[in-house]
Amino acid sequence: MIKRQAKVDGGGAIASAIRTIETEKAGLVALSSALEGELHDALCDAVRLIGDITGRVIVTGIGKSGHIGVKIAASLASTGTPAFFVHPVEATHGDLGMIGRDDVILALSWSGETAELQGIVSYSRRFSIPLVAMTSGERSALARAADTVLLLPKALEACPHGLAPTTSTLMQLALGDAIAVALLEARGFTATDFKTFHPGGKLGASLSHVGDIMHGGENMPLVALGTSMPDAVHMLAMKRYGCVGVVDDEGVLAGIVTDGDIARNLTRNLAELTVDDVMTRSPKTVKPATLATTALGLLNQHNISALIVTDETFRPVGIVHFHDLLRIGVA
């Protein structure tokens, strides 16, 4: 194994990092220009082809292109386009059976001459499975065999030897993302749809709806107009949300009494007051379909700790507290 101790110089490392990023940025600029020129029609064809299939996108590649392919397949799958990665070597040892006539194959190879892809390419030709090639080799074996060629512009690698895939893999990744997002937009894929495929982690939590986490029914801290402040304070202490909602005779939200409202009225004789005298009218509310992240934004914007959840008639159906958002990982 070749392993030499790195003699790291701070200034040299920063200079190298900037040079790398500038080189890779130039590759992305070239790719963007190509999309307005020779790559325009091919990308449109690829997006239409993938959008029209009833099967899945089979992404394949080897080496660094393979690693990029795994990510592209994952991005497609999580944004509404069924896809998975098939290793080209494993394909020739039985995994070709995972590919059906209703699928489309997206093969990645910078040179277009990757020998390991031959088996899966031949299979696609034998069974008339659409093949999209992502390559910089215009006259390569892969390009000649493909139905659609996404021809990547040749660009300098950031590696000083011009050998380690850097700029090339970044362009592959960017073009894969471009395809995934184009399909996402064409399908009308929503944040709610995304949550279906990504329920876990902080991202999944951020796509939760208030209705999924709110407290409803008997857990809601509600009192009627005219309720004495001692009774309202008792309800506030019992429910522990830091507030009580105030409703009128028809159950419509009329206001809210918070611990802040109580603190601001300590100089008055609260025992002689009703909630009507203390409450904040027109309180901040959300609907059950409001995203958890939106609710968190309202809490932060108005420096409050809870929101009453109302239906279309402004009747309370629940309450969501900052701690609820903290519990699911949004805050």
N, C-alpha and C positions, 0 to 999 in steps of 0.2 A: 504494500500500500504506500502510495506517495503522499506524505504528509509533512509539510514544512512549517516551522513555527512562524506565525504571522508577526511581522514587525510593523505594528500599527502606528501610524502618524496621524494625529487628529486632523491637521490641515489636508494631508493627502487623502484621507478617507472621505472628507467632505467634498473635495475636488472630484474624486472618483464617483461619488454618489450623484453629484450634480451632472457630471458628464454622462453617466448612465441614464439618468432621467431625461436629459435633453436628447440623447440619442433615441431613446424609446419614444419620446414625444414626437420626434420627427417621423418615426414610423407610423404613428397614429395619424399625423397630419397627411402623410402620403395615402393612408388607407381612406381617410375621409375624402380626399380629392378623387381617389379611384371610384368611390361610391357615386360621385357626381359625373363620372365618365364611363370607362370601360367596364366597371363592376356593377353599374346601375341595373342593367337588364338581368344580369345573372342573379343578383340578390333578389330582385322581384320574382323571378322564376322560382328560386329556391323557397321563398316564403309562401308563394302560392301552392307549390307542390306539397310542402309540409302541411299547410293549412287544409288541403283538400283530402289528405289520406284518412282512412278509417282505422289504420293501425297505429304503429308507434315509430318514433325516430330512433334508429339504431346508430349510435355514435361509436366510431372506432378510430384507433390510432395507436401508435406505439412510442415508447420513449417519452420525451417531454410533450409531444403532440398528444399522446395517450392521456397524460395527466390533465392537459387542457380539455380533452374530450370528456373526461369524467365530470369536470365542472360544467361544461356546456350541457351535458345530459341532465345533470341535476338542476340546472337553471330552467331548462325547458320543462322538466317534469313538475317543478314547483310553480310554474306560471301557466299551467293549463294545457301543455303539449306533452302527452305521454311519451317518455323517452327513457332509454337506459344505455349503458355503455357495454360493449362487447369487446373483450380483448381479442385482437386478430389471431394470436397464436392459439388461444383457447378455442376460438371459432373453428379452427381446422381440426380440433380434437373433440368435436361433438357439439360445440355451442352454436354452430350454424343452424341447428334445429330450433334455436330461439328466434330466428328471423323468419317472418311470414311474408306472403305475397302482398299483403295490405300495408306493409311497412315501407319506410324509405331509409336508406343508409346514408349517413353523413360521415365521410372518411377524411381524416386529417393527416396530411403529410407535407412538410415544407418542401421537400425535393420532389415529391410525387413518384419517387422510385423505391419506396419502402418495400422490400421483398416480402415482409411478413403480411402485407395487405393483399397479396395475390390471391390467397384462398377465398377471402370474403368478397373480393372484387369479382372473381370468376363465378362465385355462387350467385351474385346479384345479376350477372349477365345471363347465366343459365336459366334462372327463374324469372327474368324480367322484373326484378325489383329495382325501383328507381334509385340511382346512385348520384349523390351530390359530393363533389370533391372540393376540399378547401386546401389549396396548394399554391405555391409560387412557381411551380414548374409548368409553364404553358404547354409544352410539348411532351410532358412526362407520360409515363405509362398510365398513371392514375387519371390524368386529365383526358387522355385519349379514350379511356374506357367509360368515363362519367357521362351522365345525361346532362348535368349542369355543373359548370366549373366556376367556383368562386376563386378567381385568380388574385392572389395577394401580391401587392407590389413588393419588389425586392428592396430590402432596406438593410442598412448596416446593423449588425448585432452590437449590443453594448459591450460585449466581451472584447477586450483589446486584441485578442487573437482571431476574432471573428468566428469563433467555433461554438461557444456555449449558447444554446438557444435563449435569447432574451427578448430582443425586439420582435423576433418572429413569433414567439409564443404569445407575447402581449397582443399582437395583431390578431392572432387566431382567437384569443379570448375575447377581444373587443368585438370581432365579427360575430362570434357565437352569441354574445350578449345582445348585439343588434338584432339578430334573428329572433331570439327569445322575446325581446321587447316588442318587435314588430308584430309577432304572433299574438302576444298578450293584448296589444291594443286592438288588433283586428278581431279578436274574439270578444272584446268588451270585458276582459277579465278584471274583476273588482278586488278591493282589499278584503272583502268578505270571502270571496273565492279563494284568495291567497291563504287566509286563515284555515280554510278547510284542509289544505295541504301542509300547513305549517303551524300546527296548534301548540308546539312546544317552544320553550325558551322565552327570552324577553320580547322577541319579535312577535311570537304568537300571542303573548300576553297583551302587547300593545294593540293587537287587532281584536281583542275581546270587546264585547258590547257591555254597556252599563247594565242592561237587563240580565246579563249572565252573572253579575256579582252583587247586585243591589240587595238590600234587605227589604222585604215586603210584608204584607199582612199585619199581624199583631206586633211585629218588630218595628213598625214605623212609629216614630215619636210624633203623634198628632194630637192637637187639642182644638176645641171649637172657639170661635169668636166669643168673647165675653168671659172666657175662663180666667179665674183669678191668677195672679202671678205666683202665689205660693203653690197652687196646684200645677202650674206650668213648670216651675222650678223642680217640683217633685218628679214630674214626667221626664224632664231633662236629665236629672240625676239617675233615674231608673233605667233609661234607655242608653245613656252614655254615648251619645253622638255629638254632644256639645251644642245641640239645637233642638227645637221643636217646631214642627210646621203648624200653621194655624189655618183652619178651613172654615168656610161659611156653612150655612144651613144646607146647601146643596152639595157639600163635599168638595167645593172648588177651593184651591189654595188661595188664601187671602194675604198671607205673610209668613214670616219666620221670626222666632225669638232665639237668639244665639247667646252663648255665654258672654260674648262681647257686648250685646245689647244690655244684658243684666249689669255688667260692670259699669257701663256708661250711665246707668240710672241708679247707682247705689246711693246717691245723695237724696233720692226721693224715697218715700215710704212705700216700698214694693207691696207690702201687705194690703194696701188700699187701692192698688192698681190692677187692671186687667191686661191681658195680652194685647188688647187693642191700643193701649197707651204706650207700649214698649216696642212692639214688633216692627220689623223692617218690612215695608210693603214692596211688592214686586220683586221678590227674591230671585236669585239666580237658580235656574232649573235646567235639567237635561231630559231627554227622552230615552226610553229603554234601548233604542237602536243607536244611540250615541256611542262612538268609539271611546274606549277607556282612556286613550291618549288625549282625546279632546276634553274629557272630563277633568283630567289632570291639569291640562292647560288652563281651564277655567278656575280651578282651585288656586293655582299659582298666580294667575292674573289678578284675581280679586282678594287674594290673601285670606281665603276661607278654608274650612276643614271638611265641609260636607255639602252635598247638593241634594235637593229634593228631586226625585224623578217623577215626572207627570205624564199623563196620557194626552191625547189630542184635545181633550176638553179641560185641560189644566187641573185635573184631579190627581192627587198624589197616588202613585202606585208603588213607591219605594224610596229608599234613601241610599246614597253611596258616600262612604267616608274615605278620607285620605288613606286610612289604614287598610281599607279593602284593596285599593290600588297598590299599596305597598306589599300586601300579602301575595298578590298574583305576579309581582315583579315589574309593574309598570313604573312605579315611582322610584 
